[in-house]
């Protein structure tokens, strides 16, 4: 075999390839360190560029630290900048090396060139090495008093950096007082702005520790200071103007005249070219007029034009940010923007995220006067080759229809979508037609006439298939082929992976049976048998419920499953008014872009249902009984993923969803019911005042029943140790070693959910059943627990991961046991204790 061809690719001259190159650089830098020959600075520049290039691509060049420092003795400002960049990158991780830089940085802080003084001071403050803070105080004090404004600007921010490195050093040097003096007296606006930002942060953090700092923080919102800043407002840079506007928005004017004076002074900022300044000004105007309804509405009218201009004048990122704020305002006052709906039409070259937001705004501003034009535009988008865009357009049309604007024309448009014979269009339209029929049942005749022509084989998306099945069951009397379509769907039960579809199919067949019993009899028997044997707990439970209802009384079953319905008046909103108001209060921030309050994406406990932080501090040790208190211990770093994992890859196929004591009917996937079924013996006990159930329903559905057998002897009762004890480290070790015995989903009582405001309520309840908690975490509606229990007479331990979703009343359980033969018994005991939560 021929050797591989050699590549002739040469390394870039500015990117050294490895350690050999770094050694060469070190030698060359050392040779140039003390040289003053002509052209030395040019040679140093090339070497510095190579060092910075190495550093940028991840090559460790800390070995040339001392040579770089020696070569920094030059008046060339470009060399100085590159040297400061290098020093700042390696000083934090190499404190000993950073000490070498102190002398030359302090020397440069006294250089004649103010640019070098400022750069050196900035680099000195950026070292962020705790044991070097004593060397910062002198240069910072001199910098705050420097004659050059650039040096004072850098020094003001340097004080803030010093505060974050060592609070006591900053406060002892009395730097905040110096910053305050500069803020009130300095002639340079940028110095004033930097001092303001530094003081806001320092006094904001110190206010919780010192009453004096709290008082100083309040002085930032005093009338003299606010007026002083507003009078110098036009001197500030755009960034500084935003900072001042943010401060002024927290100021409370004494009367309406003061409000009008402030608004008149700042009105020209609405025409500013910088979007950040415009949005900051708008936030201030909205905050000032919240208590003045008429003026507040006039502010909406006034800010409309600047916002629409920003949307059309900037790039897609700016457009999206401004549109997000416009969307928030449109949701609060849609009538004000209803005449400007054409500004929200989508352009062909806009990215999808901008188009999607515009569709939401078109939906929000639709009313009686503009619905026809908006829906016509949206129908054009529905034929778009961009499938996500077409889907969003169809959803927008449906939302407008649900707002009761020009329903007749919109229903006709939606039915036309069904005739387009595009799978994604058909799927989205079916979901919307279902919602429309729930709100406007009078349109059922027209809709069903079109829906009846759709083949169920052409609908593959779960939500669309579920919507079609719902209509087949709800309007079975109007759809001639409904029983036979449902029958064909039952034949493919095993191939249907969506639990949502199987649940809808169960309900639809039962409804169809009530309306057309002879044609649906066979399908009902098959779907009940398949449902009771289904691996999904919800499907299993619903099928069993329907069977028992039918066995008890068919008339009562019909009243339960298919009662008379009223039209839905209002669909649930995804966001509460409280959340929307919170977002409005955080106008001109990421909250508006994310469409959620800041605490939902900043605080650790709001980073998703199970996004626990890396440290065990986010899992609080469960409170144990007074007889045996397990000490709270931090779990070792290498074990942290154990308790924080929510989806172990291990599976226990033998016990998933089979914890029920029910004897389920067999099902082989065909329409013919199995010959051996024991549905009647499912622990069913008829009410004394009601005639005993007969086998008529089983005969009707073709479900053969064996003779009643004597019940099996009850299993021995599992007893738990009331004083069980387990150290966190032992729990960790067992959890890693033991396989999962049972993994299943169960339910929790709504009464229990209602009282579960914190994890501790469930922990105390389970302790009463000798099941103890070793760790817990989360916040409503999602909680996570780790329980353990021990057998009373044997040294056998059970470990449980319990994930509770309070909004759906569902619980995910994973159980591990030393004695796996008793895992099922413990699972039943655990679920029994859980089922009593809220009643005890």
Secondary structure, DSSP 8 states (H G I E B T S, - for coil): ------------TTS--SHHHHHHHHHHHHHHHT---TTHHHHHHHHHHHHHHHHHTT---GGGHHHHHHHT-SS-HHHHHHHHHHHHHHHTT-HHHHHHHHHHHHHHTT-SSHHHHHHHHHHHHTS--GGGTHHHHHHHHHHHT-SSHHHHHHHHHHHHHHHHH-HHHHHHTTHHHHHHHHHHH-S-HHHHHHHHHHHHHHHHHHTTT-HHHHHHHHHTTSHHHHHHHHHTGGGS-HHHHHHHHHHHTT---SSHHHHHHHHHHHGGGGG-S-HHHHHHHHHHHHHHTTT-HHHHHHHHHHHHHHHHHHHHHS-HHHHHHHHHHHHHHHHH-HHHHGGGGGGGS--TTS-HHHHHHHHHHHHHH--TTTHHHHHHHHHHHHT-S-HHHHHHHHHHHHHHHHTTSSHHHHHHHHHHHHTT--HHHHHHHHHHHHHHHHH-GGGHHHHHHHHTTS-GGG--SHHHHHHHHHHHHHTTTT-TTHHHHHHHHHHTGGG---HHHHHHHHHHHHHHHHHSHHHHHHHHHHHHHHHHT-SSHHHHHHHHHHHHHHHH-HHHHHHHHS-----------SS-HHHHHHHHHT-SSHHHHHTS-THHHHSGGGSSSS---SSGGGSB-----TTS--------GGGHHHHH-SS-S---TTTTT-----------SSSS--S-B--TTTT----TTS----SHHHHHHT--B--------------B-TT----HHHHHHHHHHS--SEEEEEE--HHHHHH-SSHHHHHHHHHTTT-EEEEEEEETTEEEEEEEEEBSSS--EEEEEEEEETTTTEEEEEEEESSGGGHHHHHHHHHHHHHTTTT-
